[in-house]
Amino acid sequence: MQSIHIANHHFDLRSPYAKWVGIAAALLALGFVIWSPSWRQALVAVIAIGVLLVVGYWLIRKSQVGYTFTATHFQQHLFRGGWVLRWNNISKIGICTFDQDGWHHPLPWIGIKLRRYSPYLDSICPRIASEILLSQRALLYLGARQKNQETQFEDMVLDAQQYKESTTKSYSGLMAMLANRMKYQRQYYDYDVFISANDLDRSAEEFVGLARRYLAAAEPEKADQ
């Protein structure tokens, strides 16, 4: 299948919008230069405008979340890194739900269930792992609450016990904490990796439909992988 890249928002410095912002900032700076009573005040104003533009661009870039779909891989791109999964290591993708009184309520999260944790853990850097652990605390707590395990929440959220996937593959420290978090959340939601619906450029249903088409078209995992 054709490779595609999507993002929750785009800001291209070559776009007409960016050019108009630049023109407006330049005119504003010129106005300060012409009308300020002293060159010092004009210089301060011009510097302030430049700083605001740089900070604004940085905040936009920091909040951008992108996704790449290829015939073999699915990737999430964050400001400081990301992760990558092979389709043949994914067993299912769906919208996460919360069970309350026998009714399943959809949550603003998309879940991905893996066949093996190690390819995902090996693709992610500690900084991104830390961000995931912090951003999904509420999701873990909700899962613990629906199973009446709130008293165990503090032990689970900081569980850094060594994680062993096999006799030759194990993880410790922050990566073990992430693996254990995935293990707990699988018990609650039957998914391991989660994507916030707020980080999408479309509805969660449309995103899941797109991902499932790529998943269905992917080659199955080989026995020696």
C-alpha positions in Angstrom: 0.0 0.0 0.0 1.0 3.6 -0.6 2.9 5.3 2.3 1.1 8.3 3.8 1.9 10.8 6.5 -0.7 12.6 8.6 -0.4 15.1 11.5 -2.8 16.7 14.0 -1.9 20.1 12.5 0.6 21.5 10.0 2.6 24.7 10.0 4.8 25.2 7.0 7.0 28.3 6.9 6.5 28.4 3.2 2.7 28.5 3.5 0.7 31.7 2.7 -0.4 31.8 6.4 3.2 31.8 7.6 4.1 34.5 5.0 1.2 36.8 6.2 2.3 36.3 9.8 5.8 37.3 8.8 4.6 40.4 6.9 2.4 41.5 9.8 5.3 41.1 12.2 7.6 43.0 9.9 5.1 45.9 9.6 4.6 46.0 13.3 8.3 46.1 13.9 8.6 48.9 11.3 5.9 50.8 13.0 7.7 50.6 16.4 11.0 51.8 14.7 9.2 54.8 13.1 7.0 55.9 15.9 9.0 55.0 19.1 10.3 58.0 20.9 13.8 56.4 21.2 15.8 53.9 19.3 16.2 51.8 22.6 12.4 51.4 22.9 12.2 50.5 19.2 15.0 47.9 19.6 13.3 46.3 22.6 10.0 46.1 20.8 11.6 44.5 17.7 13.4 42.0 19.9 10.2 41.2 21.7 8.4 40.6 18.5 11.1 38.3 17.3 11.1 36.3 20.5 7.3 35.9 20.4 7.5 34.6 16.8 10.2 32.1 17.8 8.4 30.9 20.9 5.1 30.6 19.0 6.7 28.5 16.3 8.4 26.3 18.9 5.1 25.7 20.8 3.3 24.8 17.5 6.1 22.4 16.6 6.1 20.9 20.1 2.4 20.2 20.0 2.5 18.5 16.6 2.0 14.8 16.5 2.4 12.9 13.2 1.8 9.3 12.0 3.3 7.4 9.1 1.6 4.4 7.5 3.7 2.2 5.2 3.2 -1.3 3.8 5.3 -2.7 6.6 5.4 -0.1 9.5 3.3 2.2 11.6 5.1 5.1 13.2 4.2 7.9 15.7 6.3 11.1 15.4 6.5 13.4 18.5 8.6 16.5 19.0 11.3 14.7 20.8 11.2 11.3 19.1 8.6 8.6 18.7 8.1 4.9 18.2 7.7 2.4 15.3 5.8 -0.8 15.0 5.7 -3.5 12.3 2.2 -4.4 11.2 3.0 -8.0 11.7 3.6 -7.4 15.4 0.1 -5.9 15.9 -2.7 -8.3 16.6 -5.5 -5.7 16.7 -6.4 -2.0 16.8 -9.5 -0.4 18.1 -11.1 2.3 20.2 -10.5 1.8 23.9 -13.7 1.4 26.1 -14.5 1.7 29.8 -16.7 -1.0 31.3 -19.3 0.5 33.8 -22.2 -1.5 35.1 -21.9 -3.9 32.1 -21.9 -1.1 29.5 -18.9 -0.3 27.4 -18.3 3.4 27.1 -15.8 4.7 24.5 -12.8 6.6 25.7 -10.8 9.2 23.7 -8.0 6.7 23.2 -7.1 4.3 20.4 -5.6 1.0 21.6 -3.0 -1.2 19.9 -2.4 -4.8 21.0 1.0 -6.2 20.3 2.2 -9.7 19.8 5.6 -9.0 21.4 6.7 -6.1 23.5 10.4 -6.1 22.7 10.2 -4.6 19.2 8.2 -1.6 20.6 10.4 -1.2 23.6 13.6 -1.3 21.5 12.3 1.4 19.2 11.5 4.0 21.9 13.9 6.3 23.7 13.7 6.8 27.5 12.5 10.4 27.1 9.4 9.4 25.1 8.9 6.4 27.5 8.8 8.9 30.4 6.3 11.1 28.6 4.0 8.1 28.0 4.1 7.1 31.6 3.1 10.6 32.7 0.5 11.2 30.1 -1.3 7.9 30.7 -1.6 7.9 34.5 -5.3 8.8 34.3 -5.9 5.9 31.9 -4.2 3.5 34.2 -6.2 4.8 37.2 -9.5 4.5 35.3 -8.6 0.9 34.5 -7.7 0.1 38.1 -11.0 1.7 39.3 -13.2 -0.4 37.0 -11.5 -3.5 38.5 -11.8 -2.1 42.1 -8.0 -2.0 42.4 -7.5 1.7 43.3 -5.5 0.7 46.4 -2.9 -0.9 44.1 -2.6 2.1 41.8 0.5 3.6 43.4 2.3 0.3 43.2 1.4 -0.2 39.6 2.2 3.4 38.4 5.8 3.1 39.7 6.4 -0.6 39.1 10.0 -0.8 38.0 10.4 -4.5 38.6 12.5 -6.2 36.0 10.4 -7.3 33.0 11.4 -10.5 31.2 9.9 -11.3 27.8 12.0 -14.4 27.4 15.0 -16.1 28.9 17.3 -13.9 26.8 15.4 -10.7 26.7 14.7 -8.5 29.8 14.3 -4.9 30.7 15.1 -2.8 33.8 14.7 0.7 35.0 12.4 3.1 33.0 11.8 0.6 30.1 10.8 -2.1 32.6 8.4 0.5 34.1 6.9 1.0 30.7 6.6 -2.7 30.0 4.9 -3.3 33.3 2.5 -0.4 32.6 1.6 -2.0 29.3 1.0 -5.3 31.0 -1.4 -3.8 33.5 -3.3 -1.9 30.9 -3.7 -5.0 28.8 -5.5 -6.5 31.8 -7.8 -3.6 31.9 -8.4 -2.7 28.2 -6.8 -5.6 26.2 -4.4 -3.1 24.6 -0.8 -2.3 25.1 -0.1 1.0 23.2 -2.4 3.9 23.3 -2.9 7.0 21.1 -4.9 10.0 22.3 -7.8 10.9 20.1 -6.8 14.6 20.7 -3.6 14.0 18.7 -5.5 13.1 15.5 -6.5 15.1 12.5 -9.7 13.1 12.1 -12.2 11.1 14.2 -11.0 8.1 16.1 -13.2 5.9 14.0 -11.7 7.1 10.8 -8.2 6.7 12.1 -8.9 3.1 13.3 -10.5 2.3 9.9 -7.4 3.5 8.1 -5.0 1.6 10.4 -7.0 -1.6 10.0 -6.8 -1.4 6.2 -3.0 -1.3 6.4 -3.0 -4.0 9.1 -5.2 -6.3 6.9 -2.9 -5.7 3.9 0.3 -6.4 5.7 2.3 -9.6 5.3 1.9 -12.0 8.3 4.8 -12.4 10.7 7.3 -15.0 9.7 8.1 -17.9 12.0 11.7 -16.9 12.5 11.0 -13.3 13.5 
